[in-house]
Amino acid sequence: MKLWVGLGNPGAKYAGNRHNIGFMALDRIAADHGFSPWKAQFKGLVAQGSFGAEKVLLLKPQTFMNVSGESVRPAMDFWKLTPADVTVFHDELDLAPGKARVKQGGGHAGHNGLRSIHQHLGTDAYGRVRLGIGHPGHKDAVAAYVLNDFAKAEQDWLDDLLRGLSDGAPALAAGDGAKFLNAVALRTAPPRPGTGTEAPQSPAKPAKTEAPKPAEAQDTRTPVQKLLDRFR
């Protein structure tokens, strides 16, 4: 079994926040792939489903972001999972909006949700799906930025990203990170139409030709007759 954790804050007040993109990702996956209804368990909301033979447990901690580990640890213990079975979906300031990256292990880079999971697992050896939300430009603006809703102008790329994550979910469950990211890219940066062979050209129009002028009749008059005709 795999445990996929989406990070965010509970409640309608935070539902549209940039910080809640992890929740949004799991909601899209659950809806698109026929997972069970969400139910309260492990200080969070849980939905179960599968991709082929691989069972997947989706977990949205309801403990607030800064103590997410309080929900992740009991879920792991109950299902007897290791950190290698866990993948966390979270917002990433250091990635451009709409970008996604897969990572195994590593530091928390100041992300309080990851920091809490580190503390409760006692290791950083779990997977992450880093979801780019961009950076406000100054560290003092970060808190307000992540706790504000996505702007209306961001909805198109956000929807493409969430659809891509859902498209690639079976590959992620199978452990194929490259195929997963390719599915995301097909939604967020679809290939431009290939040039291939040149488009068929319209048949060239034949050049206009002028009708031949009729040949002038041959003048058979004698010079004397021509002179006389001029004075007639």
C-alpha positions in Angstrom: 0.0 0.0 0.0 1.1 3.6 -0.7 0.2 6.5 1.5 -0.2 9.8 -0.3 -0.5 12.9 1.9 -1.8 16.2 0.8 -0.8 19.2 2.9 -3.0 22.1 3.7 -5.2 23.7 6.4 -8.7 22.5 7.3 -11.8 24.5 6.9 -13.6 26.6 4.2 -11.5 29.7 5.2 -8.4 28.1 3.8 -9.8 25.9 1.0 -8.7 28.1 -1.9 -5.3 29.1 -0.4 -2.1 28.5 -2.3 -0.9 26.6 0.8 -3.7 24.1 0.2 -2.7 22.9 -3.2 -1.8 19.5 -1.7 -5.4 19.1 -0.6 -6.6 20.1 -4.0 -4.4 17.5 -5.7 -5.8 14.7 -3.6 -9.3 15.8 -4.1 -8.9 15.7 -7.9 -7.3 12.3 -7.8 -10.0 10.9 -5.5 -12.8 12.3 -7.7 -11.3 11.2 -11.0 -10.3 7.6 -10.0 -13.3 6.5 -8.0 -11.8 6.5 -4.5 -14.0 5.9 -1.5 -15.8 8.8 0.2 -13.6 10.8 2.6 -13.9 9.7 6.3 -12.4 11.0 9.5 -9.4 8.9 10.6 -5.9 9.5 11.9 -6.6 13.1 12.8 -7.4 13.6 9.1 -9.6 12.7 6.2 -8.9 9.5 4.4 -10.0 8.0 1.1 -9.0 4.6 -0.3 -8.6 3.4 -3.8 -6.3 1.5 -6.1 -4.4 1.7 -9.4 -4.3 -1.8 -10.7 -2.9 -4.0 -8.0 -1.4 -1.1 -6.0 -3.6 0.1 -3.2 -3.4 3.8 -2.3 -4.5 5.6 0.8 -5.1 9.3 0.5 -4.7 11.4 3.6 -5.5 15.1 4.2 -4.4 16.0 7.8 -6.9 18.1 9.6 -4.4 19.1 12.3 -3.3 22.4 10.6 -0.2 22.6 8.4 2.4 23.1 11.2 1.6 19.8 12.9 0.8 17.6 9.9 3.1 14.9 11.3 0.6 14.2 14.0 -1.7 12.7 11.3 0.9 11.1 9.1 2.6 9.0 11.8 -0.5 7.2 13.1 -1.6 6.4 9.6 1.8 4.9 8.8 1.8 2.9 12.0 -1.7 1.5 11.5 -0.9 0.3 8.0 2.6 -0.8 8.9 4.2 1.4 6.3 7.7 2.7 5.9 8.8 6.2 4.9 9.5 4.8 1.4 5.8 4.1 1.1 4.8 7.8 1.7 4.6 10.6 -0.8 3.7 14.1 0.3 2.0 16.6 -2.1 2.9 20.1 -1.1 3.2 23.7 -2.3 6.6 24.8 -3.4 7.7 28.5 -3.5 10.9 27.7 -5.4 9.1 26.4 -8.4 7.4 28.4 -11.1 3.6 28.3 -11.0 2.2 25.2 -12.6 5.5 23.2 -12.5 5.8 19.9 -10.7 8.8 17.9 -9.5 9.2 14.5 -7.8 11.8 14.1 -5.1 12.8 11.3 -2.7 14.2 12.5 0.6 15.9 15.8 1.3 15.4 18.8 3.6 12.2 20.6 4.4 13.4 24.0 3.1 11.5 25.9 5.8 8.1 24.3 4.9 6.4 23.9 8.2 4.3 20.9 7.1 7.4 19.0 5.9 9.2 20.0 9.1 6.5 18.5 11.2 6.5 15.2 9.2 10.3 15.1 9.5 10.0 15.4 13.3 7.3 12.7 13.7 8.9 10.2 11.2 12.4 10.8 12.5 13.7 10.8 8.9 13.4 12.7 5.7 13.4 9.5 3.6 9.9 9.9 2.1 8.8 11.0 -1.3 7.5 14.4 -2.3 5.5 15.9 -5.2 6.5 19.5 -5.2 3.9 21.7 -6.7 5.1 25.1 -7.9 3.1 28.2 -6.7 5.8 30.8 -7.4 7.4 33.2 -4.9 6.0 36.7 -3.9 9.5 38.2 -4.3 10.4 38.9 -0.7 10.6 36.5 2.3 8.5 38.9 4.4 5.6 38.5 2.0 5.6 34.7 2.0 3.1 34.1 4.9 0.5 36.4 3.4 1.1 35.0 -0.1 0.6 31.3 0.8 -2.4 32.0 2.9 -4.2 33.9 0.2 -6.4 32.3 -2.4 -5.1 31.6 -6.0 -6.0 34.6 -8.1 -8.6 34.4 -10.8 -5.8 34.7 -13.4 -4.1 31.6 -12.0 -7.1 29.3 -12.3 -6.3 28.0 -15.8 -2.8 26.8 -15.0 -4.0 25.5 -11.6 -6.7 23.4 -13.3 -4.2 22.1 -15.9 -1.8 21.1 -13.2 -4.4 19.3 -11.1 -5.7 17.4 -14.2 -2.1 16.4 -15.0 -1.5 15.1 -11.5 -4.6 13.0 -11.8 -3.7 11.8 -15.3 -0.3 10.7 -14.0 -1.5 9.1 -10.7 -1.3 5.5 -12.0 2.3 6.0 -13.1 3.2 7.5 -9.7 1.6 4.6 -7.9 3.7 2.2 -10.0 6.8 4.1 -9.1 7.4 5.6 -12.5 8.2 9.2 -11.7 9.2 10.1 -15.2 6.0 8.9 -16.7 4.0 10.7 -14.0 5.8 14.0 -14.8 5.3 13.5 -18.5 1.5 13.2 -17.9 1.6 16.5 -16.0 3.6 18.2 -18.7 1.1 17.1 -21.4 -1.5 19.1 -19.5 0.6 22.1 -18.4 2.8 22.4 -21.5 1.2 20.5 -24.4 3.4 20.1 -27.4 2.9 22.6 -30.2 1.6 21.1 -33.5 4.6 19.6 -35.3 5.8 21.0 -38.5 6.2 17.6 -40.1 5.7 17.7 -43.8 4.7 21.0 -45.4 1.0 21.6 -45.7 -0.2 20.8 -49.1 0.1 23.7 -51.5 -2.8 25.0 -53.6 -2.2 24.1 -57.3 -0.4 26.9 -59.0 -2.6 29.0 -61.2 -1.5 28.9 -64.8 0.0 32.2 -66.0 -2.4 34.3 -68.0 -1.6 34.3 -71.6 -2.9 36.8 -74.0 -4.8 35.6 -77.1 -2.6 35.9 -80.1 -3.4 39.0 -82.2 -4.8 38.2 -85.5 -2.2 38.6 -88.3 -2.6 41.7 -90.3 -3.6 41.3 -93.9 -0.8 41.6 -96.4 -0.8 44.9 -98.3 -0.4 44.0 -102.0 -0.8 47.5 -103.4 1.9 49.0 -105.6 3.7 52.2 -104.5 1.7 54.2 -107.1 -1.6 52.8 -105.8 -0.6 53.7 -102.2 0.2 57.3 -103.3 -3.1 57.6 -105.1 -5.0 56.2 -102.2 -3.6 59.0 -99.9 -5.2 61.7 -102.0 -8.5 60.2 -102.4 
